[in-house]
Amino acid sequence: MPLLSYIAGFSALGFGVRCYQLAILKRNIFDNLGGHALSTAAFAGIGYYAYNAEQYQRELIADKKEQLLRMREKDETLLSSASGRVSASSHH
Protein backbone atom coordinates (compact mmCIF):
# COMPACT_ATOMS: atom_id res chain seq x y z
CA MET A 1 0.00 0.00 0.00
CA PRO A 2 2.79 2.51 0.72
CA LEU A 3 4.17 1.87 -2.77
CA LEU A 4 0.87 2.93 -4.29
CA SER A 5 0.80 6.10 -2.20
CA TYR A 6 4.35 6.99 -3.27
CA ILE A 7 3.51 6.47 -6.94
CA ALA A 8 0.17 8.29 -6.73
CA GLY A 9 1.65 11.17 -4.77
CA PHE A 10 4.54 11.69 -7.14
CA SER A 11 2.22 11.31 -10.14
CA ALA A 12 -0.02 14.05 -8.77
CA LEU A 13 3.05 16.20 -8.22
CA GLY A 14 4.12 15.58 -11.82
CA PHE A 15 0.70 16.58 -13.10
CA GLY A 16 0.81 19.72 -10.98
CA VAL A 17 4.28 20.60 -12.21
CA ARG A 18 3.14 20.20 -15.82
CA CYS A 19 0.10 22.43 -15.25
CA TYR A 20 2.28 25.01 -13.51
CA GLN A 21 4.75 24.90 -16.40
CA LEU A 22 1.97 25.58 -18.91
CA ALA A 23 0.58 28.36 -16.70
CA ILE A 24 3.98 30.06 -16.60
CA LEU A 25 4.17 29.83 -20.39
CA LYS A 26 0.59 31.20 -20.54
CA ARG A 27 -0.55 28.26 -22.64
CA ASN A 28 -3.80 26.36 -22.43
CA ILE A 29 -3.62 23.69 -19.73
CA PHE A 30 -5.38 21.21 -22.01
CA ASP A 31 -2.82 21.80 -24.76
CA ASN A 32 -0.84 18.66 -25.66
CA LEU A 33 -2.23 16.11 -23.21
CA GLY A 34 0.65 13.77 -24.05
CA GLY A 35 2.91 16.10 -22.10
CA HIS A 36 0.70 15.60 -19.05
CA ALA A 37 0.93 11.83 -19.44
CA LEU A 38 4.70 11.96 -19.88
CA SER A 39 5.19 14.20 -16.86
CA THR A 40 2.89 12.06 -14.73
CA ALA A 41 4.66 8.85 -15.80
CA ALA A 42 8.11 10.34 -15.20
CA PHE A 43 7.20 11.48 -11.71
CA ALA A 44 5.57 8.10 -11.00
CA GLY A 45 8.92 6.50 -11.89
CA ILE A 46 10.66 8.85 -9.48
CA GLY A 47 8.14 7.85 -6.79
CA TYR A 48 8.80 4.17 -7.44
CA TYR A 49 12.54 4.77 -7.16
CA ALA A 50 12.10 6.80 -3.95
CA TYR A 51 10.05 4.01 -2.37
CA ASN A 52 12.62 1.34 -3.23
CA ALA A 53 15.50 3.56 -2.09
CA GLU A 54 13.79 4.09 1.26
CA GLN A 55 13.20 0.35 1.68
CA TYR A 56 16.86 -0.35 0.89
CA GLN A 57 17.97 2.26 3.42
CA ARG A 58 15.69 0.76 6.07
CA GLU A 59 17.28 -2.65 5.47
CA LEU A 60 20.76 -1.16 5.78
CA ILE A 61 19.83 0.56 9.04
CA ALA A 62 18.31 -2.65 10.45
CA ASP A 63 21.44 -4.62 9.51
CA LYS A 64 23.69 -1.99 11.07
CA LYS A 65 21.58 -1.95 14.24
CA GLU A 66 21.79 -5.73 14.47
CA GLN A 67 25.55 -5.58 13.97
CA LEU A 68 25.94 -2.92 16.68
CA LEU A 69 23.81 -4.93 19.12
CA ARG A 70 25.96 -8.02 18.49
CA MET A 71 29.11 -5.96 19.06
CA ARG A 72 27.66 -4.49 22.28
CA GLU A 73 26.75 -7.96 23.54
CA LYS A 74 30.25 -9.21 22.74
CA ASP A 75 31.83 -6.23 24.52
CA GLU A 76 29.63 -6.72 27.60
CA THR A 77 30.56 -10.40 27.69
CA LEU A 78 34.26 -9.58 27.49
CA LEU A 79 33.93 -6.85 30.10
CA SER A 80 32.05 -9.08 32.55
CA SER A 81 34.53 -11.93 32.11
CA ALA A 82 37.47 -9.54 32.56
CA SER A 83 35.96 -7.99 35.69
CA GLY A 84 35.26 -11.47 37.04
CA ARG A 85 38.90 -12.40 36.63
CA VAL A 86 40.09 -9.18 38.27
CA SER A 87 37.84 -9.58 41.31
CA ALA A 88 38.76 -13.25 41.69
CA SER A 89 42.50 -12.51 41.53
CA SER A 90 42.27 -9.58 43.97
CA HIS A 91 40.88 -11.84 46.73
CA HIS A 92 43.95 -14.07 46.67
OpenMM code with the backbone's topology and positions (N, CA, C; nanometers):
from openmm import Vec3, app, unit

residues = "MET PRO LEU LEU SER TYR ILE ALA GLY PHE SER ALA LEU GLY PHE GLY VAL ARG CYS TYR GLN LEU ALA ILE LEU LYS ARG ASN ILE PHE ASP ASN LEU GLY GLY HIS ALA LEU SER THR ALA ALA PHE ALA GLY ILE GLY TYR TYR ALA TYR ASN ALA GLU GLN TYR GLN ARG GLU LEU ILE ALA ASP LYS LYS GLU GLN LEU LEU ARG MET ARG GLU LYS ASP GLU THR LEU LEU SER SER ALA SER GLY ARG VAL SER ALA SER SER HIS HIS".split()
positions = [
    Vec3(0.0803, -0.1195, 0.0000),
    Vec3(0.0000, 0.0000, 0.0000),
    Vec3(0.0852, 0.1269, 0.0000),
    Vec3(0.1967, 0.1291, 0.0769),
    Vec3(0.2791, 0.2505, 0.0722),
    Vec3(0.3364, 0.2764, -0.0674),
    Vec3(0.3649, 0.1693, -0.1411),
    Vec3(0.4173, 0.1875, -0.2765),
    Vec3(0.3173, 0.2629, -0.3621),
    Vec3(0.1914, 0.2256, -0.3518),
    Vec3(0.0869, 0.2926, -0.4288),
    Vec3(0.0760, 0.4398, -0.3902),
    Vec3(0.0894, 0.4694, -0.2625),
    Vec3(0.0801, 0.6096, -0.2201),
    Vec3(0.1998, 0.6899, -0.2694),
    Vec3(0.3179, 0.6297, -0.2719),
    Vec3(0.4346, 0.6986, -0.3271),
    Vec3(0.4124, 0.7310, -0.4749),
    Vec3(0.3699, 0.6294, -0.5501),
    Vec3(0.3512, 0.6475, -0.6941),
    Vec3(0.2403, 0.7477, -0.7222),
    Vec3(0.1281, 0.7359, -0.6515),
    Vec3(0.0165, 0.8287, -0.6734),
    Vec3(0.0543, 0.9710, -0.6334),
    Vec3(0.1242, 0.9843, -0.5228),
    Vec3(0.1653, 1.1169, -0.4774),
    Vec3(0.2604, 1.1843, -0.5743),
    Vec3(0.3601, 1.1110, -0.6194),
    Vec3(0.4545, 1.1687, -0.7143),
    Vec3(0.3889, 1.1936, -0.8499),
    Vec3(0.2949, 1.1082, -0.8889),
    Vec3(0.2220, 1.1312, -1.0143),
    Vec3(0.1418, 1.2601, -1.0071),
    Vec3(0.0747, 1.2815, -0.8953),
    Vec3(-0.0018, 1.4054, -0.8773),
    Vec3(0.0909, 1.5262, -0.8792),
    Vec3(0.2067, 1.5114, -0.8183),
    Vec3(0.3048, 1.6199, -0.8217),
    Vec3(0.3493, 1.6470, -0.9650),
    Vec3(0.3728, 1.5419, -1.0426),
    Vec3(0.4119, 1.5581, -1.1823),
    Vec3(0.3055, 1.6277, -1.2642),
    Vec3(0.1798, 1.5918, -1.2399),
    Vec3(0.0699, 1.6580, -1.3101),
    Vec3(0.0645, 1.8056, -1.2720),
    Vec3(0.0810, 1.8329, -1.1443),
    Vec3(0.0806, 1.9720, -1.0982),
    Vec3(0.1952, 2.0528, -1.1556),
    Vec3(0.3116, 1.9918, -1.1637),
    Vec3(0.4281, 2.0601, -1.2212),
    Vec3(0.4035, 2.0919, -1.3677),
    Vec3(0.3440, 1.9974, -1.4394),
    Vec3(0.3142, 2.0200, -1.5822),
    Vec3(0.2130, 2.1334, -1.5991),
    Vec3(0.1092, 2.1345, -1.5168),
    Vec3(0.0098, 2.2426, -1.5254),
    Vec3(0.0733, 2.3765, -1.4903),
    Vec3(0.1593, 2.3781, -1.3897),
    Vec3(0.2279, 2.5015, -1.3509),
    Vec3(0.3197, 2.5492, -1.4634),
    Vec3(0.3877, 2.4546, -1.5276),
    Vec3(0.4747, 2.4896, -1.6397),
    Vec3(0.3944, 2.5568, -1.7506),
    Vec3(0.2802, 2.4992, -1.7860),
    Vec3(0.1972, 2.5577, -1.8910),
    Vec3(0.1401, 2.6926, -1.8478),
    Vec3(0.1094, 2.7077, -1.7194),
    Vec3(0.0582, 2.8356, -1.6704),
    Vec3(0.1652, 2.9436, -1.6793),
    Vec3(0.2889, 2.9087, -1.6488),
    Vec3(0.3984, 3.0057, -1.6599),
    Vec3(0.4165, 3.0482, -1.8049),
    Vec3(0.4028, 2.9523, -1.8962),
    Vec3(0.4166, 2.9829, -2.0387),
    Vec3(0.2913, 3.0483, -2.0966),
    Vec3(0.1875, 3.0609, -2.0134),
    Vec3(0.0591, 3.1200, -2.0541),
    Vec3(-0.0017, 3.0454, -2.1726),
    Vec3(0.0064, 2.9124, -2.1627),
    Vec3(-0.0548, 2.8264, -2.2635),
    Vec3(-0.1757, 2.7580, -2.2029),
    Vec3(-0.2610, 2.7067, -2.2874),
    Vec3(-0.3799, 2.6355, -2.2429),
    Vec3(-0.3378, 2.5087, -2.1688),
    Vec3(-0.3977, 2.4853, -2.0529),
    Vec3(-0.3618, 2.3685, -1.9727),
    Vec3(-0.3965, 2.2387, -2.0454),
    Vec3(-0.4980, 2.2411, -2.1290),
    Vec3(-0.5383, 2.1206, -2.2013),
    Vec3(-0.4643, 2.1057, -2.3336),
    Vec3(-0.3634, 2.1872, -2.3551),
    Vec3(-0.2824, 2.1796, -2.4759),
    Vec3(-0.1840, 2.0636, -2.4615),
    Vec3(-0.1780, 1.9777, -2.5619),
    Vec3(-0.0836, 1.8656, -2.5659),
    Vec3(-0.0954, 1.7764, -2.4416),
    Vec3(-0.1992, 1.6982, -2.4356),
    Vec3(-0.2230, 1.6108, -2.3208),
    Vec3(-0.1165, 1.5023, -2.3066),
    Vec3(-0.0449, 1.4736, -2.4136),
    Vec3(0.0646, 1.3769, -2.4049),
    Vec3(0.1734, 1.4246, -2.3103),
    Vec3(0.1931, 1.5540, -2.3039),
    Vec3(0.2906, 1.6096, -2.2097),
    Vec3(0.2503, 1.5835, -2.0655),
    Vec3(0.1190, 1.5912, -2.0397),
    Vec3(0.0698, 1.5600, -1.9052),
    Vec3(0.0986, 1.4141, -1.8714),
    Vec3(0.0704, 1.3262, -1.9665),
    Vec3(0.0927, 1.1833, -1.9437),
    Vec3(0.2411, 1.1540, -1.9223),
    Vec3(0.3256, 1.2171, -2.0017),
    Vec3(0.4695, 1.1961, -1.9881),
    Vec3(0.5202, 1.2464, -1.8533),
    Vec3(0.4773, 1.3645, -1.8141),
    Vec3(0.5187, 1.4205, -1.6859),
    Vec3(0.4700, 1.3345, -1.5698),
    Vec3(0.3456, 1.2907, -1.5781),
    Vec3(0.2890, 1.2061, -1.4730),
    Vec3(0.3643, 1.0733, -1.4643),
    Vec3(0.3934, 1.0133, -1.5788),
    Vec3(0.4658, 0.8855, -1.5800),
    Vec3(0.6086, 0.9018, -1.5287),
    Vec3(0.6742, 1.0106, -1.5665),
    Vec3(0.8114, 1.0336, -1.5204),
    Vec3(0.8151, 1.0509, -1.3687),
    Vec3(0.7230, 1.1280, -1.3155),
    Vec3(0.7205, 1.1479, -1.1711),
    Vec3(0.6773, 1.0207, -1.0981),
    Vec3(0.5933, 0.9385, -1.1597),
    Vec3(0.5572, 0.8096, -1.1000),
    Vec3(0.6813, 0.7210, -1.0905),
    Vec3(0.7665, 0.7250, -1.1927),
    Vec3(0.8919, 0.6500, -1.1887),
    Vec3(0.9830, 0.6987, -1.0775),
    Vec3(0.9863, 0.8287, -1.0576),
    Vec3(1.0658, 0.8846, -0.9477),
    Vec3(1.0095, 0.8381, -0.8134),
    Vec3(0.8769, 0.8342, -0.8018),
    Vec3(0.8138, 0.7853, -0.6790),
    Vec3(0.8458, 0.6395, -0.6525),
    Vec3(0.8452, 0.5584, -0.7576),
    Vec3(0.8799, 0.4169, -0.7443),
    Vec3(1.0246, 0.4022, -0.6975),
    Vec3(1.1141, 0.4807, -0.7560),
    Vec3(1.2544, 0.4770, -0.7162),
    Vec3(1.2707, 0.5224, -0.5708),
    Vec3(1.2001, 0.6290, -0.5320),
    Vec3(1.2099, 0.6803, -0.3951),
    Vec3(1.1628, 0.5757, -0.2941),
    Vec3(1.0556, 0.5054, -0.3262),
    Vec3(1.0050, 0.4011, -0.2367),
    Vec3(1.1093, 0.2907, -0.2195),
    Vec3(1.1636, 0.2424, -0.3309),
    Vec3(1.2623, 0.1345, -0.3228),
    Vec3(1.3904, 0.1802, -0.2546),
    Vec3(1.4312, 0.3041, -0.2761),
    Vec3(1.5500, 0.3563, -0.2094),
    Vec3(1.5276, 0.3616, -0.0585),
    Vec3(1.4090, 0.4030, -0.0169),
    Vec3(1.3794, 0.4086, 0.1264),
    Vec3(1.3791, 0.2691, 0.1878),
    Vec3(1.3223, 0.1720, 0.1174),
    Vec3(1.3203, 0.0349, 0.1682),
    Vec3(1.4624, -0.0196, 0.1817),
    Vec3(1.5469, 0.0091, 0.0846),
    Vec3(1.6860, -0.0353, 0.0893),
    Vec3(1.7582, 0.0285, 0.2080),
    Vec3(1.7338, 0.1573, 0.2305),
    Vec3(1.7973, 0.2263, 0.3425),
    Vec3(1.7487, 0.1711, 0.4760),
    Vec3(1.6211, 0.1365, 0.4841),
    Vec3(1.5689, 0.0764, 0.6075),
    Vec3(1.6368, -0.0578, 0.6349),
    Vec3(1.6585, -0.1372, 0.5300),
    Vec3(1.7278, -0.2651, 0.5470),
    Vec3(1.8709, -0.2434, 0.5940),
    Vec3(1.9394, -0.1451, 0.5362),
    Vec3(2.0760, -0.1161, 0.5784),
    Vec3(2.0811, -0.0733, 0.7245),
    Vec3(1.9866, 0.0100, 0.7654),
    Vec3(1.9826, 0.0562, 0.9042),
    Vec3(1.9542, -0.0605, 0.9981),
    Vec3(1.8626, -0.1480, 0.9608),
    Vec3(1.8310, -0.2646, 1.0447),
    Vec3(1.9524, -0.3566, 1.0565),
    Vec3(2.0234, -0.3792, 0.9467),
    Vec3(2.1435, -0.4624, 0.9507),
    Vec3(2.2507, -0.3994, 1.0384),
    Vec3(2.2688, -0.2690, 1.0268),
    Vec3(2.3689, -0.1992, 1.1068),
    Vec3(2.3315, -0.2038, 1.2546),
    Vec3(2.2035, -0.1879, 1.2851),
    Vec3(2.1581, -0.1949, 1.4242),
    Vec3(2.1843, -0.3330, 1.4818),
    Vec3(2.1542, -0.4366, 1.4024),
    Vec3(2.1791, -0.5733, 1.4471),
    Vec3(2.3281, -0.5959, 1.4711),
    Vec3(2.4107, -0.5441, 1.3821),
    Vec3(2.5553, -0.5576, 1.3967),
    Vec3(2.6034, -0.4866, 1.5231),
    Vec3(2.5535, -0.3665, 1.5485),
    Vec3(2.5937, -0.2921, 1.6678),
    Vec3(2.5481, -0.3620, 1.7957),
    Vec3(2.4284, -0.4201, 1.7940),
    Vec3(2.3810, -0.4933, 1.9117),
    Vec3(2.4667, -0.6166, 1.9384),
    Vec3(2.5066, -0.6866, 1.8312),
    Vec3(2.5961, -0.8019, 1.8487),
    Vec3(2.7304, -0.7576, 1.9057),
    Vec3(2.7830, -0.6464, 1.8558),
    Vec3(2.9110, -0.5955, 1.9064),
    Vec3(2.8985, -0.5539, 2.0528),
    Vec3(2.7875, -0.4909, 2.0892),
    Vec3(2.7664, -0.4493, 2.2281),
    Vec3(2.7583, -0.5710, 2.3194),
    Vec3(2.6865, -0.6741, 2.2747),
    Vec3(2.6749, -0.7959, 2.3540),
    Vec3(2.8118, -0.8612, 2.3724),
    Vec3(2.8902, -0.8632, 2.2671),
    Vec3(3.0247, -0.9211, 2.2739),
    Vec3(3.1116, -0.8413, 2.3701),
    Vec3(3.1044, -0.7072, 2.3626),
    Vec3(3.1828, -0.6225, 2.4523),
    Vec3(3.1411, -0.6412, 2.5976),
    Vec3(3.0105, -0.6519, 2.6227),
    Vec3(2.9626, -0.6725, 2.7595),
    Vec3(3.0082, -0.8067, 2.8134),
    Vec3(3.0095, -0.9077, 2.7279),
    Vec3(3.0559, -1.0399, 2.7693),
    Vec3(3.2040, -1.0355, 2.8045),
    Vec3(3.2826, -0.9705, 2.7211),
    Vec3(3.4259, -0.9583, 2.7485),
    Vec3(3.4510, -0.8768, 2.8747),
    Vec3(3.3756, -0.7706, 2.8934),
    Vec3(3.3926, -0.6853, 3.0104),
    Vec3(3.3556, -0.7597, 3.1383),
    Vec3(3.2467, -0.8343, 3.1346),
    Vec3(3.2052, -0.9080, 3.2547),
    Vec3(3.3032, -1.0203, 3.2862),
    Vec3(3.3560, -1.0866, 3.1848),
    Vec3(3.4535, -1.1928, 3.2111),
    Vec3(3.5851, -1.1342, 3.2598),
    Vec3(3.6236, -1.0181, 3.2099),
    Vec3(3.7467, -0.9539, 3.2557),
    Vec3(3.7304, -0.9038, 3.3984),
    Vec3(3.6178, -0.8474, 3.4330),
    Vec3(3.5964, -0.7985, 3.5693),
    Vec3(3.5846, -0.9156, 3.6661),
    Vec3(3.5339, -1.0271, 3.6204),
    Vec3(3.5262, -1.1471, 3.7042),
    Vec3(3.6637, -1.2002, 3.7365),
    Vec3(3.7537, -1.1954, 3.6406),
    Vec3(3.8903, -1.2405, 3.6633),
    Vec3(3.9644, -1.1454, 3.7561),
    Vec3(3.9410, -1.0164, 3.7424),
    Vec3(4.0087, -0.9180, 3.8267),
    Vec3(3.9629, -0.9321, 3.9710),
    Vec3(3.8336, -0.9463, 3.9937),
    Vec3(3.7837, -0.9575, 4.1311),
    Vec3(3.8269, -1.0902, 4.1939),
    Vec3(3.8336, -1.1951, 4.1157),
    Vec3(3.8761, -1.3246, 4.1687),
    Vec3(4.0239, -1.3222, 4.2041),
    Vec3(4.1061, -1.2558, 4.1251),
    Vec3(4.2496, -1.2510, 4.1531),
    Vec3(4.2810, -1.1541, 4.2658),
    Vec3(4.1991, -1.0549, 4.2908),
    Vec3(4.2265, -0.9576, 4.3966),
    Vec3(4.1992, -1.0165, 4.5347),
    Vec3(4.1174, -1.1220, 4.5442),
    Vec3(4.0881, -1.1839, 4.6728),
    Vec3(4.2003, -1.2761, 4.7170),
    Vec3(4.2887, -1.3140, 4.6295),
    Vec3(4.3953, -1.4073, 4.6667),
    Vec3(4.5158, -1.3378, 4.7088),
] * unit.nanometer
topology = app.Topology()
chain = topology.addChain("A")
for resn in residues:
    res = topology.addResidue(resn, chain)
    for name in ("N", "CA", "C"):
        topology.addAtom(name, app.Element.getBySymbol(name[0]), res)
